[in-house]
Amino acid sequence: MIVVLVETDVTGAVEVSRETITFARGLSASGGGVPIDAVVIGDLPCDPTALAEQLAAYGVRDVHHASGDAFSAYGGAAWAAAVQSVRDTTGAVVVTAAGTPRGGEVLAHVAARTGVAMAANVIAFGGLAPFTVTRQVVGGSAWEEMVLDERPAIFTVAGHAVAAEEAPSAGAGHLVEFQPEVEAADLVARVTSTAEPEPDLSGSLKGARVVVGAGRGAGSADGFGELLDLVGMLDGASLGVSRVVTSLGWRPHHEQVGQTGSRVSPDLYLACGISGAIQHWAGMASSKTIVAINTDEEAPMVAKAHYAVIGDMHEILPAINEEIRKRKS
């Protein structure tokens, strides 16, 4: 049995959770076809029954929905108690989740409770005996093989390590409602208030297939017009910025990519006016293709990029945008 913690939004399971289920399905096939169950927790922004049907299309057998007062607000330890309850009930030998901040926190709690190691940001698995995984380390700039020889094997799956794909054949969605017991100590640290983020004009950053990155080279808060124009013309694109941009107040923090921001793994990362400090590199090093636009040909980002254009982004981007407009017309 494999148990997957699934995160949701108004559309159902988020993309990285569907990717994790796809990854788990490959592992299941290698292990002889063991079933896959999902865990969802708390008040859901989508219809639970429709969610169960959606996940069934990805090969999930049962969707365990944990509800109750303990889950009225997010708490890592409380969520871990729910995941552990499903694991104990099903006897799962694998517990996994997407490599999001929430997925990592919850599974770290589960690993501590069960006394086993946890692997973060897994991108592939090797042998089953012993069970070996490959994971991203050092901000995605290196890979490490790790043996998970204790049970349950607990790990998170790096975003976009696999593409989310429905199963060739699927059964009917089955929703299982349950209210796990949660200790008072598990409720000490919980979310007590939330605030609506500023409107995100650049799209969904973490799941973007293309990220147009901007650094100090933007020049000012008014220097993002060409960047946003480019984002608007590319399918699945989002704007990402360096820490200096948010520190100067030019763009909101939720657009920040890097060690203290979001970690992204797009098909294309277009780094415009970004020097490429290690803190920023840690957030985007796993991008499949990196193109740098920079006036400094010795900038770290230029040295590490697959392709580089040496020049002023404010001269190069308008030319790129004009060419895209011509081709679209």
NUVOBA-451861 format. One record per residue: residue number from 1; x, y, z of N, C-alpha, C in turn. Coordinates in steps of 0.001 Angstrom, whole numbers, always signed. Each point is the difference from the previous one (the first is absolute). Layout:
NUVOBA-451861
- NUM X Y Z X Y Z X Y Z
...
end
This chain:
NUVOBA-451861
- 1 +829 -1196 +0 -829 +1196 +0 +871 +1256 +0
- 2 -380 +972 -820 +653 +1301 -57 -1025 +1058 +398
- 3 +382 +886 +906 -867 +1099 +427 +607 +1316 -477
- 4 -829 +832 -646 +441 +1289 -527 -800 +1116 +669
- 5 +697 +949 +616 -648 +1202 +509 -271 +919 -1186
- 6 -1260 +388 -175 -409 +807 -1153 -423 +1389 +467
- 7 +555 +1021 -635 -415 +1381 +240 -1001 +413 -1071
- 8 -919 +896 +348 -1113 +325 -890 -162 +1504 -186
- 9 -688 +352 -1090 -492 +1361 -200 -1403 -118 -583
- 10 -553 +1069 -520 -1390 -31 -462 -206 -960 -1168
- 11 +1066 -352 -714 -126 -903 -1141 +128 -1473 +390
- 12 +363 -274 +1250 +235 -1369 +450 +1420 -166 +484
- 13 +631 -1113 -355 +1398 -233 +392 +913 +926 -789
- 14 +941 +653 +701 +924 +905 -688 +938 -819 -880
- 15 +624 +668 -959 +810 -718 -991 +1123 -808 +638
- 16 +730 +588 +964 +1134 -729 +566 -466 -1243 +758
- 17 -1206 +20 +559 -524 -1208 +648 -372 -1044 -1035
- 18 -535 +429 -1137 -298 -950 -1072 +1290 -582 -581
- 19 +1048 +811 -49 +1305 -522 -421 +498 -1056 +978
- 20 -194 +245 +1292 +450 -950 +1018 -740 -1324 -121
- 21 -1299 +65 -288 -771 -1237 -199 +513 -742 -1232
- 22 +317 +736 -1054 +562 -628 -1201 +1313 -694 +329
- 23 +848 +674 +781 +1267 -603 +452 -291 -1267 +811
- 24 -965 +79 +916 -345 -1152 +841 -529 -1156 -837
- 25 -678 +317 -1092 -533 -1058 -860 +1133 -779 -663
- 26 +1075 +703 -374 +1162 -698 -545 +644 -900 +1030
- 27 +72 +488 +1233 +551 -810 +1087 -882 -1205 +272
- 28 -1316 +222 -30 -948 -1097 +220 +172 -1094 -1049
- 29 +141 +403 -1261 +161 -982 -1076 +1261 -833 +190
- 30 +1077 +657 +455 +1252 -729 +233 -123 -969 +1163
- 31 -911 +298 +924 -186 -852 +1166 -1113 -1012 -144
- 32 -487 -196 -1220 -1036 -1016 -213 -1412 +528 +18
- 33 -166 +1319 -34 -1338 +572 -90 -682 +236 +1324
- 34 +757 +374 +1032 -615 +273 +1296 -927 +1197 -132
- 35 -1109 +32 +747 -960 +1104 -132 +549 +1318 +533
- 36 -591 +1093 -485 +364 +1350 +419 -1222 +654 +626
- 37 +146 +494 +1217 -1043 +765 +672 +474 +1434 +185
- 38 -948 +931 +63 +320 +1414 +204 -570 +467 +1335
- 39 +635 +1021 +568 -486 +642 +1218 -204 +1475 -299
- 40 -1196 +512 +288 -273 +1433 -67 -522 +415 +1370
- 41 +282 +1235 +385 -208 +384 +1395 -710 +1337 +105
- 42 -962 +60 +934 -654 +1258 +346 -1076 +414 -977
- 43 -437 +1259 +153 -1004 +556 -903 +604 +162 -1384
- 44 -621 -629 -989 +550 +1 -1352 -603 +1124 -836
- 45 +807 +635 -857 -529 +1044 -878 -742 -557 -1208
- 46 -90 -1332 -85 -667 -645 -1119 -965 -1058 +551
- 47 -816 -552 -884 -961 -1027 +414 +723 -1316 +256
- 48 -138 -586 +1214 +735 -1228 +316 -318 -1175 -928
- 49 -1283 -134 -354 -382 -1111 -871 +608 +149 -1391
- 50 -33 +1226 -524 +619 +258 -1300 +1513 -205 +70
- 51 +590 +347 +1143 +1434 -214 +188 +335 -1482 -49
- 52 -823 -819 +646 +237 -1446 -4 -69 -563 -1417
- 53 -936 +523 -785 -116 -448 -1387 +1213 +445 -819
- 54 +462 +1233 +244 +1179 +491 -711 +1221 -855 +316
- 55 +198 -300 +1278 +1180 -768 +398 -97 -1452 -476
- 56 -1221 -522 -92 -163 -1355 -528 +533 -92 -1428
- 57 -170 +1099 -766 +499 +14 -1373 +1523 -87 -48
- 58 +654 +347 +1113 +1464 -92 +80 +461 -1294 +664
- 59 -945 -884 +306 +371 -1301 +537 -139 -146 +1494
- 60 -627 +981 +673 -196 -86 +1452 -1200 -875 +306
- 61 +154 -868 +995 -1090 -883 +407 -960 +723 +946
- 62 +441 +320 +1210 -823 +671 +996 +574 +1375 +312
- 63 -877 +970 +218 +396 +1335 +440 -483 +173 +1432
- 64 +930 +67 +936 -316 +133 +1416 -65 +1489 +355
- 65 -1191 +457 +414 -186 +1417 +309 -82 +176 +1510
- 66 +1042 +615 +581 +34 +248 +1439 -706 +1311 +303
- 67 -977 -54 +893 -742 +1203 +365 -121 +80 +1511
- 68 -486 +1133 +477 -154 +207 +1436 +584 +1330 +416
- 69 -261 +398 +1250 +464 +1295 +494 +1519 +129 -44
- 70 +713 -1118 +148 +1471 +59 -3 +554 +469 -1334
- 71 -812 -69 -1052 +475 +347 -1339 -687 +1244 -555
- 72 -601 +788 +888 -621 +1248 -444 +1038 +1021 -440
- 73 +1227 -172 +445 +1128 +831 -433 +1200 -916 -201
- 74 +901 +415 -884 +1160 -848 -287 +963 -55 +1179
- 75 +455 -1204 +310 +1066 -222 +971 +782 -1221 -430
- 76 +1313 +126 -134 +808 -1098 -515 -120 -1270 +808
- 77 +26 +110 +1327 -70 -1185 +854 -1382 -649 -77
- 78 -1058 +815 -34 -1358 -548 -93 -193 -728 -1325
- 79 +469 +603 -1081 -103 -665 -1301 +799 -1298 -11
- 80 +1152 +12 +647 +808 -1218 +73 -748 -1099 +738
- 81 -751 +374 +1045 -786 -991 +738 -1021 -656 -918
- 82 -607 +787 -893 -974 -556 -938 +667 -940 -992
- 83 +1135 +406 -542 +723 -856 -955 +449 -1280 +684
- 84 +502 +118 +1210 +469 -1181 +725 -1157 -948 +299
- 85 -1175 +554 +285 -1173 -835 +259 -344 -852 -1215
- 86 +40 +613 -1182 -289 -751 -1230 +1089 -1036 -242
- 87 +1230 +380 +252 +1097 -942 -193 -150 -1211 +916
- 88 -339 +245 +1259 -149 -1103 +950 -1175 -892 -374
- 89 -1085 +617 -488 -1193 -766 -371 +231 -859 -1230
- 90 +696 +561 -977 +195 -715 -1263 +1243 -877 -9
- 91 +924 +239 +938 +1259 -730 -12 +898 +396 -1152
- 92 -102 +1246 -458 +775 +467 -1158 +1493 -141 +244
- 93 +714 -386 -1047 +1463 -116 +86 +685 +1229 -575
- 94 -782 +869 -652 +529 +1248 -549 -957 +1130 +340
- 95 +545 +1119 +474 -778 +1218 +235 +711 +1117 -737
- 96 -723 +705 -855 +646 +1023 -817 -908 +1210 -164
- 97 +580 +1100 -470 -719 +1248 -236 +809 +828 -975
- 98 -621 +1029 -536 +733 +925 -867 +1012 +781 +828
- 99 +1086 +404 -644 +1070 +705 +704 -298 +1473 +203
- 100 -1172 +301 +535 -392 +1372 +333 +384 +278 +1450
- 101 -31 +1260 +439 +267 +273 +1423 -910 -794 +924
- 102 -1279 -103 -350 -927 -747 +841 +279 -1494 -50
- 103 +235 -532 -1198 +300 -1425 -111 +1245 -376 +763
- 104 +1041 +838 -95 +1242 -282 +722 -179 +52 +1500
- 105 -758 +982 +488 -201 +128 +1451 -784 -1184 +556
- 106 -1090 -347 -669 -848 -1086 +507 +759 -1325 +2
- 107 +691 -320 -1077 +705 -1284 -50 +1196 -31 +942
- 108 +599 +1158 +289 +1070 +31 +1005 -552 -394 +1364
- 109 -1199 +480 +316 -657 -401 +1251 -282 -1504 +0
- 110 -521 -512 -1130 -320 -1432 -74 +1266 -834 +175
- 111 +1090 +414 -648 +1260 -739 +113 +509 -2 +1440
- 112 -102 +1143 +677 +450 +76 +1392 -839 -897 +896
- 113 -1288 -55 -250 -897 -833 +814 +285 -1489 -189
- 114 +346 -383 -1212 +218 -1417 -285 +1460 -410 +144
- 115 +887 +986 +213 +1408 -314 +237 +762 -466 -1214
- 116 -376 +523 -1188 +722 -369 -1219 +519 +1264 -673
- 117 +914 -173 -949 +533 +1133 -744 -1005 +455 -1048
- 118 +75 +1268 -396 -827 +535 -1070 +896 +530 -1106
- 119 -331 -292 -1246 +725 +549 -1142 -832 +1122 -603
- 120 +618 +1150 -235 -703 +1146 -577 +389 +186 -1458
- 121 -950 +495 -795 +249 +371 -1401 +517 -1163 -842
- 122 -697 -1119 +77 +345 -1178 -791 -412 +215 -1453
- 123 +844 -436 -924 -310 +147 -1423 -93 -1344 -719
- 124 +481 -1080 +632 -42 -1320 -627 +231 -1061 +1062
- 125 -356 -1236 -320 +303 -1116 +894 +744 -1069 -775
- 126 +828 -738 +725 +783 -1058 -629 -477 -1362 +455
- 127 +898 -757 +613 -368 -1335 +455 -1002 +23 +1133
- 128 -739 -1115 +148 -986 -114 +1072 +546 -739 +1204
- 129 +1053 -771 -182 +564 -763 +1117 +1522 +79 -54
- 130 +631 +997 +659 -665 +1023 +819 -646 +1087 -866
- 131 -968 +692 +598 -698 +1065 -701 +909 +1228 -77
- 132 +327 +397 -1220 +938 +1092 -224 -670 +1116 -775
- 133 +196 +1234 +442 -562 +1147 -699 +1118 +974 -367
- 134 -257 +785 -1033 +892 +1096 -380 -707 +1301 +329
- 135 +709 +905 +686 -642 +1241 +409 +886 +1200 -306
- 136 -633 +1155 -119 +723 +1243 -223 +563 +505 +1328
- 137 +1263 +436 -20 +623 +610 +1173 +737 +1264 -446
- 138 +473 +759 +973 +738 +1246 -257 -787 +884 -970
- 139 -1271 +203 +355 -836 +870 -820 -268 -527 -1391
- 140 +118 -1309 -191 -251 -591 -1306 +1211 -59 -900
- 141 +1153 +476 +495 +1202 +4 -837 +737 -1337 +22
- 142 -437 -925 +834 +612 -1336 +62 -1078 -1026 +313
- 143 +296 -1256 -344 -900 -1107 +303 +670 -928 +999
- 144 -804 -619 +822 +505 -921 +1010 -847 -1263 -6
- 145 +660 -1147 +66 -730 -1255 +172 -137 -291 +1488
- 146 -1190 -393 +407 -277 -251 +1411 -755 -1315 +132
- 147 +412 -817 +942 -653 -1284 +248 -1007 +173 +1136
- 148 -1241 -368 -273 -1059 +21 +1014 -318 -1445 +346
- 149 +771 -559 +929 -127 -1430 +290 -902 -288 +1197
- 150 -650 +1049 +552 -954 -205 +1086 -1410 +247 -522
- 151 -974 -535 +706 -1389 +161 -404 -806 +675 +1092
- 152 -843 +952 -403 -285 +370 -1381 +1105 +849 -603
- 153 +149 -91 -1320 +899 +901 -717 -741 +1325 -157
- 154 +626 +1088 +440 -661 +1307 +0 +828 +972 -839
- 155 -646 +646 -971 +726 +939 -839 -961 +975 -674
- 156 +534 +1179 -368 -747 +941 -822 +541 -63 -1418
- 157 -852 +329 -962 +355 -47 -1414 +193 +1426 -501
- 158 +1141 +273 -616 +289 +1339 -514 -1009 +389 -1068
- 159 -354 +1282 -11 -934 +476 -1001 +504 -224 -1409
- 160 -892 -513 -866 +275 -250 -1414 +1060 -1070 -224
- 161 +232 -860 +1013 +895 -1140 -214 -595 -943 -1039
- 162 -1318 -72 -22 -729 -741 -1029 -1176 +860 -432
- 163 -560 -302 -1150 -1203 +701 -450 -1228 -675 +585
- 164 -984 +793 +379 -1248 -559 +522 -787 -641 -1139
- 165 -242 -1311 +107 -721 -730 -1047 -1030 -915 +632
- 166 -1178 -27 -604 -1038 -898 +479 +387 -1447 -275
- 167 -562 -912 +797 +297 -1420 -155 -682 -544 -1255
- 168 +608 -1006 -648 -619 -592 -1194 -1393 -557 +280
- 169 -171 -558 +1190 -1309 -498 +418 -208 +397 +1450
- 170 -1231 +328 +347 -280 +492 +1347 -1350 -505 +475
- 171 -132 -108 +1315 -1258 -416 +588 -834 +1197 +419
- 172 -1026 -261 +768 -866 +1068 +494 +615 +645 +1237
- 173 -239 +1299 +161 +511 +703 +1166 -705 -443 +1270
- 174 +753 -234 +1045 -562 -460 +1266 +474 +916 +1114
- 175 -922 +728 +627 +326 +945 +1056 -225 -651 +1363
- 176 +1023 +92 +862 -77 -561 +1353 +134 +1146 +997
- 177 -1071 +317 +695 +31 +1067 +1010 +469 -585 +1330
- 178 +901 +729 +696 +434 -452 +1320 +420 +1191 +837
- 179 -42 -182 +1323 +394 +1045 +940 +1064 -572 +940
- 180 +1257 +157 -371 +1081 -581 +818 +137 +727 +1336
- 181 +495 -723 +992 +281 +615 +1292 +1282 +825 -111
- 182 -39 +1185 +589 +1149 +903 -36 +314 +429 +1422
- 183 +1251 -189 +407 +413 +388 +1339 +36 +1526 +135
- 184 -209 +479 +1239 +27 +1445 +253 +1337 +605 -402
- 185 +1090 -766 +188 +1330 +507 -346 +137 +254 -1495
- 186 -809 -713 -814 +71 +179 -1443 -702 +1269 -473
- 187 -702 +666 +907 -757 +1202 -366 +654 +1280 +490
- 188 +1185 -134 +590 +678 +1181 +545 +391 +970 -1110
- 189 +562 -507 -1075 +424 +843 -1127 -1004 -159 -1135
- 190 -786 +1039 -240 -1006 -14 -1065 -59 +1375 -641
- 191 -551 +44 -1189 -246 +1285 -653 -1133 +692 +737
- 192 +244 +1200 +496 -1030 +720 +761 -664 +1100 -808
- 193 +651 +478 -1040 -618 +1011 -855 +639 -53 -1376
- 194 -716 +437 -973 +503 +44 -1371 -345 +1350 -604
- 195 +732 +376 -1018 -257 +1245 -709 +30 -275 -1489
- 196 -894 +621 -724 -24 -169 -1447 +1267 +603 -608
- 197 +696 -739 -856 +1197 +565 -642 -381 +1077 -995
- 198 +983 +786 -359 -234 +990 -1045 -351 -725 -1297
- 199 -812 +621 -848 -361 -654 -1263 +1242 -427 -770
- 200 +8 -1253 -433 +1139 -535 -751 -264 +214 -1486
- 201 +663 +1004 -572 -206 +320 -1404 +847 -864 -916
- 202 +819 -833 +585 +972 -731 -820 -314 -1474 -144
- 203 -1120 -473 +534 -345 -1399 -133 +473 -819 +1182
- 204 -209 -1299 -67 +379 -900 +1082 +1470 -363 -138
- 205 +825 +485 +922 +1451 -120 -145 +485 -1433 +142
- 206 -402 -691 +1065 +587 -1309 +294 -311 -1037 -1073
- 207 -1154 +108 -623 -351 -988 -1014 +271 +451 -1420
- 208 +644 +1164 -162 +209 +563 -1337 +963 -847 -820
- 209 -305 -146 -1269 +894 -705 -921 +1068 +935 -553
- 210 -286 +1294 +21 +972 +1009 -397 +43 +1045 +1099
- 211 +1187 +340 +480 +153 +1078 +974 +893 +1069 -619
- 212 -538 +1216 -65 +772 +1153 -444 +527 +668 +1260
- 213 +1298 -135 +241 +604 +513 +1221 +564 +1396 -197
- 214 -71 +803 +1062 +514 +1369 -80 +774 +333 +1259
- 215 +1126 +686 -195 +814 +418 +1133 +209 +1501 +27
- 216 +1086 +421 +610 +302 +1423 +136 +51 +708 -1355
- 217 +293 -746 -1040 +68 +589 -1334 -1300 +608 -479
- 218 -1120 -316 +677 -1273 +633 -360 +69 +1510 +198
- 219 +841 +429 +951 +265 +1420 +168 -849 +726 +1006
- 220 -1299 -329 +67 -911 +672 +922 -1323 -751 +12
- 221 -918 +479 +834 -1330 -618 +63 -744 +161 -1317
- 222 +422 +960 -814 -655 +236 -1290 +666 -767 -1136
- 223 +980 -835 +332 +771 -659 -1042 -468 -1393 -368
- 224 -1258 -339 +317 -475 -1371 -217 -1018 -108 -1130
- 225 -221 +1098 -721 -1016 -26 -1057 +277 -1031 -1066
- 226 +1235 -10 -540 +316 -971 -1058 -50 -1433 +518
- 227 +401 -175 +1265 -11 -1337 +605 -1430 -525 +102
- 228 -912 +835 +490 -1389 -430 +143 -660 -192 -1360
- 229 +404 +823 -992 -514 -217 -1354 +403 -1379 -507
- 230 +1253 -375 +241 +494 -1303 -441 -728 -1124 +723
- 231 -192 +151 +1300 -737 -1012 +768 -1399 -193 -582
- 232 -647 +1104 -363 -1356 -82 -528 -99 -681 -1347
- 233 +1095 -10 -760 -29 -609 -1334 +412 -1464 -10
- 234 +562 -492 +1108 +484 -1381 +48 -963 -863 +798
- 235 -383 -1132 -540 -909 -910 +692 +673 -583 +1238
- 236 -719 +4 +1109 +520 -609 +1221 +1164 +735 +609
- 237 +103 +1319 -258 +1138 +768 +494 -344 +773 +1261
- 238 +1034 +323 +769 -159 +768 +1228 +1246 +852 +209
- 239 -171 +1091 +725 +1127 +868 +325 +618 -436 +1315
- 240 +1338 -97 +38 +730 -282 +1226 +1093 +1036 +169
- 241 +300 +372 +1242 +988 +1061 +225 +1017 -431 +1044
- 242 +1113 +729 +28 +1036 -273 +987 -308 +708 +1313
- 243 +751 -350 +1030 -261 +568 +1323 +213 +1501 +22
- 244 +991 +501 -735 +252 +1435 +16 -1204 +773 -521
- 245 -736 -589 -937 -1182 +656 -559 -1082 +163 +1062
- 246 -228 -1056 +786 -1022 +107 +1051 +501 +856 +1156
- 247 +1300 -65 +299 +553 +813 +1083 -128 +1490 -297
- 248 +130 +362 -1273 -144 +1395 -404 -1459 +424 -133
- 249 -908 -977 +144 -1421 +315 -86 -526 +149 -1407
- 250 +771 -477 -996 -433 +134 -1384 -1115 -981 -346
- 251 +38 -1197 +582 -1016 -1028 -259 -332 -696 +1314
- 252 -1195 -641 +92 -397 -681 +1234 +798 -1265 +261
- 253 +58 -397 +1279 +837 -1133 +407 -447 -1310 -624
- 254 -1310 -172 -279 -438 -1306 -518 +548 -291 -1390
- 255 +640 +1000 -637 +631 -241 -1293 +1477 -367 +134
- 256 +528 -13 +1211 +1435 -236 +197 +376 -1457 -218
- 257 +1060 -208 -744 +576 -1321 -237 +1335 -68 +734
- 258 +237 -1106 +701 +1286 -139 +666 -96 -728 +1319
- 259 +1072 +22 +734 +81 -730 +1257 -1053 +453 +998
- 260 -316 +1298 +2 -1020 +529 +912 -1287 +327 -734
- 261 -161 -525 -1201 -1216 +186 -772 -497 -1328 -532
- 262 -561 +17 -1192 -521 -1225 -612 +1109 -749 -732
- 263 -147 -1319 -36 +885 -842 -813 -792 -449 -1212
- 264 +547 +235 -1169 -717 -284 -1232 +814 -951 -860
- 265 -707 -748 -851 +668 -941 -910 -658 +83 -1377
- 266 +26 +1170 -631 -679 +143 -1286 +774 -650 -1138
- 267 -671 -124 -1126 +684 -459 -1210 +994 +1059 -469
- 268 -368 +1288 +200 +864 +1107 -410 +49 +1048 +1093
- 269 +1217 +402 +384 +191 +1116 +921 +781 +1069 -746
- 270 -632 +1158 -220 +628 +1109 -698 +426 +1024 +1042
- 271 +1295 +39 +299 +534 +847 +1065 +431 +1336 -578
- 272 -746 +1056 +310 +243 +1321 -569 +588 +930 +1054
- 273 +1233 +417 -202 +619 +926 +924 +207 -573 +1387
- 274 +222 -1310 +82 +222 -690 +1278 +1456 -450 +61
- 275 +714 +403 +1036 +1421 -348 +90 +200 -1490 +214
- 276 -905 -645 +777 +101 -1444 +212 +664 -379 +1301
- 277 -282 +748 +1073 +523 -356 +1324 -484 -1389 +382
- 278 +769 -695 +846 -312 -1386 +357 -1374 -126 +626
- 279 -453 +1049 +731 -1318 -64 +623 -1103 -43 -1053
- 280 +188 +736 -1094 -989 -41 -1086 +122 -1307 -771
- 281 +1222 -418 -264 +243 -1252 -731 -663 -1180 +698
- 282 -32 +23 +1338 -608 -1100 +751 -1472 -164 -321
- 283 -651 +1061 -458 -1432 -82 -287 -342 -367 -1418
- 284 +981 +6 -922 -348 -258 -1393 +996 -879 -741
- 285 +957 -585 +721 +1050 -785 -638 -526 -1236 -719
- 286 -1170 -494 +402 -541 -1206 -637 -805 +318 -1255
- 287 +10 +1249 -441 -657 +362 -1269 +626 -800 -1143
- 288 -824 -455 -923 +509 -855 -1075 +898 +783 -964
- 289 -393 +1217 -338 +818 +849 -872 +66 +1393 +612
- 290 +1210 +552 +100 +198 +1319 +593 +613 +918 -1047
- 291 -656 +1127 -235 +508 +1013 -929 +231 +1276 +798
- 292 +1194 +566 -94 +336 +1216 +746 +119 +1184 -949
- 293 -577 +1118 +412 +189 +1277 -691 +659 +931 +1004
- 294 +1232 +452 -303 +737 +777 +983 +1063 +838 -698
- 295 +260 +1172 +555 +1058 +847 -557 +1389 -468 +415
- 296 +65 -816 +1064 +1283 -477 +526 +248 -1427 -471
- 297 +925 -152 -927 +251 -1338 -547 +680 -930 +994
- 298 +465 +532 +1137 +637 -832 +1010 -918 -242 +1202
- 299 -1243 +387 -100 -939 -233 +1097 -180 -1497 +218
- 300 -154 -455 +1256 -186 -1431 +269 -1160 -606 -781
- 301 -1093 +744 -173 -1142 -541 -736 +370 -261 -1450
- 302 +796 +882 -598 +429 -186 -1384 +886 -1236 -108
- 303 +878 -185 +965 +909 -1140 -25 -727 -1322 +135
- 304 -1094 -14 +763 -720 -1243 +263 -1123 -280 -997
- 305 -450 +1023 -704 -1138 -158 -909 +347 -892 -1187
- 306 -1018 -622 -574 +196 -781 -1220 +260 +918 -1193
- 307 -667 +1147 -6 +174 +991 -1055 +48 +1379 +652
- 308 +734 +938 -625 +95 +1353 +555 -20 +1024 -1119
- 309 -648 +1117 +285 -15 +1160 -892 +616 +1150 +776
- 310 +1090 +549 -486 +677 +1088 +695 -543 +1324 -525
- 311 -653 +732 +891 -586 +1274 -400 -985 +488 +1035
- 312 -571 +1171 -247 -952 +640 +901 -1378 -632 -193
- 313 -571 -520 +1082 -1312 -647 -91 -1063 +937 -549
- 314 +140 +1311 +238 -997 +964 -460 +109 +265 -1502
- 315 +1057 -466 -607 +122 +53 -1456 -349 -1345 -631
- 316 +352 -1074 +687 -203 -1343 -553 -1451 -457 +125
- 317 -629 +233 +1155 -1372 -478 +211 -995 +616 -981
- 318 +56 +1314 -275 -936 +524 -999 +127 -683 -1354
- 319 +1236 -352 -381 +204 -688 -1278 -605 -1399 +33
- 320 +175 -688 +1144 -599 -1338 +145 -1513 +94 -68
- 321 -566 +960 +731 -1457 +150 +40 -563 +324 -1382
- 322 +698 +854 -723 -468 +368 -1345 +10 -1192 -929
- 323 +1035 -837 +107 +63 -1195 -851 -1117 -982 +345
- 324 -299 -155 +1295 -1091 -894 +398 -1320 +521 -514
- 325 -213 +1315 +81 -1259 +576 -516 -147 -263 -1487
- 326 +1097 +141 -754 -53 -249 -1439 -399 -1439 -273
- 327 +597 -920 +741 -280 -1432 -248 -1418 -353 +419
- 328 -487 +623 +1052 -1371 -279 +445 -1032 +536 -975
- 329 +352 +1099 -693 -936 +592 -933 +29 -696 -1372
end
